[in-house]
Amino acid sequence: MPRFESPEFMKRAGDAYNPIAPDIKTEKASIARVYSYYLGGKDHFEADREMANYAESVVPGVTDLALGNRAFVQRATRYLASERGVDQFLDIGSGLPTDGNVHEIAHESMPEAHVVYVDNDPIVLAHARALLADNHTTLVIRKDLTRPEEVLAEAERTGLIDLSRPLALMLGGILHHLGDEQDPDGIARQLRDALAPGSCLVISHFCEPDPAQLPEDSERARRLQAAFLERLKTGMWRSPEQIRSYFGDWRLVEPGLVTLNRWRPLPPDAKSIGTYTMPPRNENLIVGGIAVKP
């Protein structure tokens, strides 16, 4: 009997699916719901829309960042599953479900791939659990990235993730929501250290370009960071050097840490999900890459 259909797995899956009383604060904007609004979803409230529209008024085209990030994660997932044969994914800060989720992309070429989504927003759990009710290869758990040891322990407890084997750790658009005082570098290091050789780390992150080379882009990044911190209380635009440090000494897959449009783009007429190309106005304000553990 496959592991994900075994009685032991089903018991663990049941534990992971135990309902948690909704603790949804609609009067304050949430990261997941703001992103849902940018991506054209329906799971948002007035506070989320106000925050999203305010940021858009400060720097037009913020929606580009959200759409570009989703397309990058989709291309990265397809690359990992179809070209590297990765069969287990840990997606931290997964956000609200949309078309082309990690498990859907991975299952295109790896139907039995295991996926565990991690988020600390209760509305994410409510929607994702409904979506995944009949899926025995995929679960969502409520944990916080700032407690990486708990994230890893709970992910492994589901029975879907085996930390002794290579996996893909997805940190798409989440580390920039950690302030410097939360030690994102230390958190990334703890996660990297826990993974087996051959594991892959996917990161996308808001980027402040070098002001000496791209002064206008750098200024837009600073304005956006101020807007996010004012209304959402989170959102850091960091330098390419800072973002590269989150990969540690792992080898970056070509083309390296680049603007999302440059990471293995698909032809515009490709039939695959992930073809979105960010307009030039803000493409330098977010970067991404994949690295492999030696």
ZAMAR-467035 format. One record per atom (N, C-alpha, C): residue in three letters; z, y, x. Coordinates in steps of 0.001 Angstrom, whole numbers, plus 500000, padded with zeros to 6 digits. Layout:
<recs>
ALAZYX...
</recs>
This chain:
<recs>
MET500000498807500849MET500000500000500000MET500000501243500884PRO499117502215500640PRO499099503429501456PRO500454504116501429ARG500797504777502547ARG502110505397502653ARG502363506376501513PHE501321507173501120PHE501552508207500127PHE501676507646498709GLU501487506313498518GLU501685505709497209GLU502894504774497213SER503596504684498313SER504715503771498407SER505888504276497580PRO506794503372497146PRO507978503811496401PRO508799504832497185GLU508896504637498515GLU509673505575499336GLU509053506969499267PHE507705507014499374PHE507052508319499303PHE507264508953497940MET507093508173496867MET507205508735495530MET508605509274495281LYS509627508615495850LYS510980509146495711LYS511099510479496426ARG510562510556497639ARG510624511809498395ARG509820512897497691ALA508644512511497173ALA507834513484496446ALA508585513997495245GLY509289513097494544GLY510065513530493394GLY511143514518493783ASP511807514257494917ASP512829515194495407ASP512209516557495681ALA511038516545496321ALA510397517805496667ALA509956518569495430TYR509720517833494329TYR509244518473493116TYR510373518859492160ASN511622518605492524ASN512715518989491638ASN512569520444491248PRO512617520759489956PRO512403522145489528PRO513481523074490036ILE513066524240490445ILE513990525283490884ILE513924526396489853ALA515077526863489396ALA515096527916488390ALA514319529117488897PRO513377529617488102PRO512588530771488542PRO513480531948488911ASP513225532518490067ASP513983533677490541ASP512968534751490908ILE512163535119489924ILE511035536000490163ILE511434537436489849LYS511409538290490867LYS511767539691490698LYS510475540492490499THR510190540817489262THR508929541470488945THR508930542954489263GLU510109543532489464GLU510172544972489703GLU509868545339491157LYS509838544352492039LYS509535544588493446LYS508261543844493822ALA507426544491494625ALA506191543848495073ALA506512542660495977SER505734541604495859SER505896540448496742SER504600540231497516ILE504733539711498713ILE503567539481499568ILE502553538591498860ALA503034537464498319ALA502115536505497699ALA501364537113496526ARG502070537908495705ARG501419538458494515ARG500475539605494868VAL500801540394495898VAL499888541441496347VAL498598540812496854TYR498708539736497625TYR497520539048498110TYR496720538465496943SER497428537933495950SER496747537402494776SER495912538485494112TYR496452539684494026TYR495726540805493436TYR494478541136494256TYR494650541207495576TYR493503541504496440TYR492406540442496323LEU492827539186496105LEU491863538084496050LEU491285537867494660GLY491655538728493718GLY491116538599492376GLY491861537633491489GLY493090537232491902GLY493890536327491085GLY494557537045489922LYS495291536287489142LYS495938536834487947LYS497466536865488064ASP497991536355489163ASP499437536200489290ASP500061537409489994HIS500178538514489274HIS500767539721489850HIS501298540601488725PHE502185541519489127PHE502824542410488168PHE502551543856488568GLU503062544786487760GLU502768546198487986GLU503165546645489382ALA504335546211489860ALA504793546620491189ALA503835546140492275ASP503275544954492104ASP502333544407493087ASP501032545207493083ARG500557545536491887ARG499309546299491785ARG499482547711492342GLU500637548310492088GLU500900549648492622GLU500889549637494139MET501529548625494735MET501559548512496194MET500141548319496740ALA499396547411496147ALA498046547123496622ALA497140548347496517ASN497228549046495406ASN496377550224495206ASN496794551381496105TYR498094551476496386TYR498564552523497297TYR497994552288498695ALA498074551061499180ALA497522550751500505ALA496020551013500534GLU495343550679499447GLU493902550916499370GLU493586552414499415SER494469553238498845SER494246554684498881SER494485555259500271VAL495356554622501040VAL495644555082502396VAL494485554736503327VAL494019553516503259VAL492870553055504061VAL491973552208503156PRO490895552758502653PRO489993551992501781PRO489502550717502469GLY489488549641501700GLY488972548383502232GLY490036547383502622VAL491292547597502180VAL492340546625502509VAL491991545253501937THR491306545249500795THR490886543977500207THR490056543166501198ASP489303543846502069ASP488491543154503080ASP489356542229503927LEU490553542705504266LEU491417541920505140LEU491842540623504465ALA492193540718503182ALA492629539528502457ALA491493538528502295LEU490324539022501907LEU489174538134501723LEU488721537528503043GLY488723538339504099GLY488331537834505411GLY489299536795505928ASN490589537000505672ASN491592536038506115ASN491422534705505398ARG491193534758504088ARG491012533511503343ARG489800532748503867ALA488694533447504118ALA487490532781504608ALA487724532176505990PHE488461532875506850PHE488769532339508175PHE489581531055508069VAL490611531047507240VAL491437529850507070VAL490595528693506549GLN489679528983505649GLN488810527935505124GLN487906527360506213ARG487319528228507025ARG486459527728508117ARG487283526960509147ALA488477527462509445ALA489337526788510410ALA489720525397509919THR490060525289508641THR490430523993508071THR489270523013508139ARG488088523482507779ARG486914522600507812ARG486636522138509249TYR486746523038510208TYR486541522672511609TYR487544521605512041LEU488818521798511697LEU489858520870512136LEU489676519488511525ALA489329519448510246ALA489181518155509571ALA487883517462509953SER486771518189509943SER485467517549510122SER485084517356511580GLU485498518300512457GLU485085518203513856GLU486170517638514769ARG487422517838514425ARG488509517330515272ARG489223516140514643GLY488927515837513396GLY489524514664512751GLY491001514805512439VAL491478516021512293VAL492889516228511951VAL493137515732510532ASP494217514951510342ASP494470514382509018ASP495826514780508443GLN496505515766509059GLN497724516295508456GLN497824517788508779PHE498162518554507742PHE498186520008507823PHE499520520527507293LEU500119521440508042LEU501334522120507614LEU501003523606507503ASP500912524098506275ASP500459525462505992ASP501666526300505580ILE502140527145506500ILE503338527948506253ILE502943529345505798GLY503546529788504685GLY503172531061504100GLY501872530933503346SER501742529849502598SER500462529485501977SER500048530443500868GLY501008531086500198GLY500668532006499126GLY500254531293497856LEU499817532072496872LEU499432531526495577LEU498106530780495663PRO497957529708494884PRO496724528915494934PRO495492529734494549THR494393529496495271THR493103530112494960THR492036529033495111ASP490798529368494814ASP489714528421495071ASP489578528208496572GLY489339526962496958GLY489153526675498374GLY490445526630499148ASN491475525976498579ASN492738525809499283ASN492575524839500453VAL493572524833501341VAL493499523996502544VAL493286522537502178HIS494010522010501203HIS493849520586500883HIS492462520287500326GLU491892521229499568GLU490554521012499023GLU489497520995500127ILE489616521922501073ILE488661521964502197ILE488816520737503082ALA490068520387503415ALA490308519233504276ALA489777517953503642HIS489940517824502321HIS489535516589501647HIS488029516434501541GLU487269517487501823GLU485816517357501828GLU485377516300502843SER486001516300504007SER485605515363505059SER486703514364505399MET487925514614504946MET489061513749505244MET489841513536503945PRO489325512676503034PRO489897512557501690PRO491377512194501654GLU491873511504502676GLU493274511102502680GLU494154512015503533ALA493623513174503917ALA494423514110504716ALA495660514532503942HIS496781514618504637HIS498041515042504038HIS498239516535504291VAL498663517243503265VAL498877518681503369VAL500225519037502761VAL501031519760503514VAL502287520309502984VAL502205521822503080TYR502322522462501927TYR502362523918501852TYR503826524372501870VAL504058525497502540VAL505413526042502638VAL505377527510502238ASP506246527901501321ASP506378529306500956ASP507783529525500436ASN508258530777500509ASN509601531068500012ASN509595531861498714ASP508402532036498120ASP508283532778496869ASP508327531793495703PRO509272531954494767PRO509389530979493673PRO508160530882492795ILE507409531966492637ILE506223531898491796ILE505144531038492442VAL505116530996493779VAL504169530126494470VAL504465528673494136LEU505740528306494163LEU506107526926493858LEU505743526561492435ALA506022527459491493ALA505743527166490087ALA504259526886489869HIS503390527713490442HIS501959527547490238HIS501403526385491049ALA501840526270492296ALA501297525210493144ALA501700523831492642ARG502925523689492152ARG503363522384491667ARG502582521969490430ALA502249522935489589ALA501413522619488430ALA500027522171488872LEU499474522870489867LEU498148522536490377LEU498118521158491015LEU499207520779491687LEU499229519555492483LEU499920518398491779ALA500134518519490480ALA500941517533489758ALA500432516106489939ASP499123515913490037ASP498556514568490142ASP498013514263491537ASN498397515059492519ASN497871514887493865ASN498926514222494745HIS498646513001495216HIS499612512243496010HIS499480512477497509THR498580513350497910THR498441513636499334THR498941515024499701THR499375515795498709THR499679517200498946THR500939517614498213LEU501808518366498908LEU503041518859498309LEU503261520314498704VAL504120520997497949VAL504557522336498307VAL506078522332498347ILE506638522967499377ILE508092523055499495ILE508500524514499660ARG509713524829499240ARG510216526193499341ARG511135526298500555LYS510616526895501601LYS511379527137502818LYS510927528455503417ASP511704528958504366ASP511447530264504965ASP511053530100506421LEU509973530760506803LEU509475530676508178LEU510526531085509196THR511443531970508818THR512450532429509771THR513463531336510117ARG513373530188509453ARG514216529034509776ARG513302527849510099PRO512633527917511237PRO511596526916511545PRO512117525490511602GLU513347525303512070GLU513868523931512151GLU514014523329510756GLU514374524151509756GLU514487523650508389GLU513102523362507802VAL512143524211508116VAL510776523986507646VAL510263522641508142LEU510422522388509426LEU509909521159510013LEU510627519926509463ALA511947520026509330ALA512720518887508826ALA512330518552507395GLU512185519566506553GLU511829519313505157GLU510397518811505035ALA509494519347505854ALA508103518881505818ALA508028517398506176GLU508790517000507190GLU508774515593507590GLU509467514720506549ARG510470515266505884ARG511209514506504882ARG510333514113503696THR509283514885503419THR508388514541502310THR507670513226502531GLY507569512795503789GLY506826511585504098GLY505351511834504354LEU504906513067504158LEU503493513385504378LEU503215513848505805ILE504222514384506460ILE504053514940507799ILE504792514080508806ASP504087513705509862ASP504654512917510952ASP504535513751512220LEU505664514314512670LEU505642515216513818LEU505365514500515131SER505372513177515134SER505064512443516365SER503558512314516581ARG502775512742515580ARG501323512674515662ARG500739514086515623PRO499513514271516140PRO498897515598516094PRO498725516089514660LEU498977517372514474LEU498757517985513166LEU498227519391513360ALA497801519988512254ALA497359521380512266ALA498454522229511647LEU498966523171512415LEU499953524133511923LEU499207525410511564MET499219525753510285MET498488526909509782MET499457528080509595LEU499238529154510349LEU500014530383510198LEU499030531507509888GLY498369531365508749GLY497342532327508371GLY497931533538507671GLY497896534678508340GLY498363535910507735GLY499836535917507399ILE500684535291508219ILE502115535249507914ILE502978535863509013LEU502622535665510289LEU503466536202511364LEU503538537723511321HIS502498538393510812HIS502563539858510752HIS503525540345509666HIS504059539421508872HIS505079539807507896HIS506489539563508423LEU506593539276509713LEU507890539204510387LEU508056540452511239GLY509218541118511102GLY509500542257511950GLY509858541812513355ASP509785542728514304ASP510120542383515689ASP511537541841515802GLU512443542367514961GLU513841541935515015GLU514012540488514555GLN512997539937513872GLN513054538541513432GLN512503537582514476ASP512057538112515594ASP511611537327516740ASP510453536384516405PRO509312536934515983PRO508170536053515679PRO507728535219516875ASP507862535755518089ASP507478534992519280ASP508367533767519433GLY509674533942519217GLY510599532817519318GLY510353531777518241ILE510051532241517023ILE509761531316515927ILE508502530519516221ALA507463531200516690ALA506230530496517040ALA506481529472518138ARG507328529835519109ARG507625528913520203ARG508355527667519694GLN509336527847518799GLN510051526698518243GLN509103525749517509LEU508206526320516758LEU507244525486516040LEU506322524754517002ARG505812525467518002ARG504923524824518979ARG505627523686519688ASP506862523922520111ASP507585522924520893ASP507829521635520113ALA507878521731518784ALA508184520557517966ALA506973519676517706LEU505776520160518057LEU504559519439517713LEU504090518511518832ALA503368517486518444ALA502868516495519392ALA501651517030520145PRO501418516530521359PRO500187516894522073PRO498962516600521217GLY497967517478521321GLY496779517344520503GLY496859518104519196SER498049518628518881SER498195519432517669SER497454520751517830CYS497098521350516699CYS496358522609516699CYS497142523685515968LEU497080524892516472LEU497766526032515876LEU496724527052515435VAL496756527389514148VAL495852528379513568VAL496654529639513264ILE496203530772513788ILE496882532045513533ILE495851533101513182SER496132533853512125SER495437535116511879SER496503536182511723HIS496203537403512172HIS497250538426512278HIS496628539815512229PHE497289540743511519PHE496879542144511546PHE496879542634512988CYS495854543377513361CYS495702543789514760CYS495525545301514875GLU496250545893515808GLU496012547297516164GLU495181547308517443PRO493913547688517353PRO493068547695518552PRO493565548715519571ASP493097548560520777ASP493443549486521859ASP492997550898521474PRO493934551850521378PRO493561553214520976PRO492604553889521953ALA492621553457523220ALA491710554049524194ALA490265553612523946GLN490094552411523376GLN488752551886523139GLN488282552119521703LEU489187551978520755LEU488835552121519335LEU489853553047518663PRO489820554331518982PRO490851555250518469PRO490889555352516947GLU489732555343516278GLU489728555456514824GLU490305554206514163ASP489947553045514691ASP490507551803514152ASP492015551739514396SER492438552160515569SER493860552162515891SER494633553069514937GLU494058554215514616GLU494708555133513686GLU494781554535512288ARG493736553852511837ARG493768553201510528ARG494843552120510491ALA494970551379511584ALA496003550348511654ALA497390550957511523ARG497627552067512190ARG498944552715512116ARG499222553233510710ARG498193553772510042ARG498388554268508678ARG498680553114507716LEU497978552022507889LEU498218550872507030LEU499606550286507253GLN500023550189508504GLN501351549665508780GLN502410550535508112ALA502263551852508196ALA503231552756507566ALA503257552546506052ALA502076552341505441ALA502005552135503995ALA502668550818503596PHE502383549755504347PHE502982548460504033PHE504497548505504193LEU504970549099505273LEU506414549150505503LEU507110550008504460GLU506437551046504009GLU507037551933503002GLU507204551234501657ARG506164550533501213ARG506178549973499866ARG506529548485499814LEU506089547721500810LEU506310546276500802LEU507442545862501737LYS507845546793502611LYS508924546544503587LYS508547545499504621THR507273545239504774THR506810544259505747THR505353544524506054GLY504891544042507225GLY503494544216507630GLY503399544946508956MET503134544186510024MET503077544743511367MET501682544530511967TRP501097545624512449TRP499819545551513165TRP500148545514514648ARG499886544376515287ARG500265544197516683ARG499032544169517583SER499277544332518876SER498177544362519843SER497601542959520036PRO496353542858520493PRO495773541540520778PRO496620540742521771GLU497232541429522735GLU498054540736523725GLU499292540111523074GLN499919540845522165GLN501081540297521465GLN500693539085520627ILE499573539190519944ILE499139538086519082ILE498780536866519922ARG498130537079521060ARG497780535956521940ARG499026535227522412SER500134535934522577SER501355535300523081SER501910534263522112TYR501576534367520823TYR502090533402519847TYR501497532009520064PHE500400531910520785PHE499806530607521096PHE500426529984522345GLY501285530720523040GLY501872530195524262GLY500814529861525291ASP500987528710525960ASP500025528301526992ASP498985527323526444TRP498881527223525114TRP497904526322524530TRP496492526853524763ARG495548525936524882ARG494159526307525144ARG493483526772523856LEU492909527978523904LEU492209528497522743LEU490838527838522594VAL490510527465521375VAL489188526931521053VAL488195528091521050GLU486999527859521551GLU485964528897521515GLU485678529326520075PRO485519530608519815PRO485338531724520761PRO486618532449521150GLY487788531829520995GLY489038532449521390GLY489671533242520259LEU490485534219520644LEU491130535111519670LEU490191536289519440VAL489607536342518257VAL488550537314517976VAL488728537874516567THR487969538923516264THR487942539397514888THR487436538254514003LEU487920538212512767LEU487667537051511922LEU486180536803511681ASN485400537879511617ASN483960537707511425ASN483308536917512547ARG483906536974513739ARG483310536335514915ARG483773534901515108TRP484752534440514295TRP485245533080514504TRP484364532094513726ARG483413531513514466ARG482523530475513950ARG481987530821512560PRO481270531939512448PRO480762532352511138PRO479726531380510601LEU479664531297509279LEU478654530489508608LEU477489531373508194PRO476292530831508110PRO475163531628507616PRO475457532136506206PRO475037533340505871PRO475312533889504540PRO474828533006503399ASP473776532212503645ASP473232531374502586ASP473802529951502621ALA474837529731503449ALA475444528406503511ALA476082528058502169LYS476056526780501831LYS476613526338500556LYS478121526109500638SER478685526169501827SER480105525899502019SER480953527119501692ILE482188526868501284ILE483163527938501103ILE483534528486502479GLY483722529796502572GLY484124530404503837GLY483061531287504446THR482073531684503645THR480967532478504184THR481233533980504150TYR482340534403503534TYR482584535841503387TYR482601536538504749THR481902537669504830THR481878538488506036THR482490539848505723MET483469540239506501MET484120541525506282MET483172542671506621PRO483167543740505816PRO482382544933506165PRO482883545525507478PRO482027546226508212PRO482411546741509533PRO483610547694509517ARG483876548360508377ARG484881549424508366ARG486258548981508841ASN486660547737508538ASN488006547296508905ASN488031545967509653GLU486883545501510136GLU486859544167510724GLU487700544051511990ASN487972545181512661ASN488777545119513887ASN490281545118513610LEU490677545163512338LEU492092545283512007LEU492772543947511739ILE492059542847511944ILE492673541521511815ILE491906540564512720VAL492633539706513427VAL492026538753514357VAL492589537359514087GLY491912536362514643GLY492388534998514460GLY491852534065515532GLY492451532885515575GLY492008531893516541GLY492716530561516320ILE492282529553517062ILE492895528214517043ILE493148527799518481ALA494303527209518712ALA494625526688520035ALA495098525241519922VAL494911524478521021VAL495237523056521045VAL496346522802522062LYS497343522010521669LYS498450521703522578LYS498008520675523608PRO498241520981524886PRO497835520035525941PRO498602518709525842
</recs>
